[in-house]
């Protein structure tokens, strides 16, 4: 058939079929205006059918895109941090392994040395060290003894000088008393010669003052020498106690120097 069929949907939802070649004719007993109303009603009925079709999904918003970027960046940061931690752990592990290998190598070297060590060499070395220590101890003891002897002799010499000064001072005092007595007799018997005897008394007094200063100086020097000798003796005794019993004893001249009497000059 050359004619084409087309239909119009009515208000009741049914389709009216008509030929494409023929013009629509008004239904019997129905005016033309009703037919146009029927077509408008059919177009209004087809409206909801087009609105029920699904719409295309909209794209992500700006906030969603920013959140996605932040999440990706944070994940990359965590990944880099984890990678750095693993690299550090690996480096520490390698260093510990190298240190352990060195320690094992050193222990092996020590074990090899101990295995090849000769005990007789050690004993000989210890004997040599002991002999050297004894030699040094003897040298130190000899030096201490020589120093103690020198100090003791110094004390004895200063004590003799002090005694000589004291003796000279006593003689000077006696001479002064004699000159004073002569001056007294001269004033009574020969007043004209009193000036001569007075000058002799003054000269003797000056000599006595000089001897008194010398005696005082010798006493101070003797006291210093005895103090030095005592300190040296105490140091030697302390070293002997530290070294052990019987390490050293005081020399005989030290004891004799301690007993030298001290004569005080008369004033």
Helices and strands as residue ranges (DSSP letters): E 5-9, E 15-19, H 32-51, H 62-116, H 119-189, G 191-193, H 194-243, H 252-258
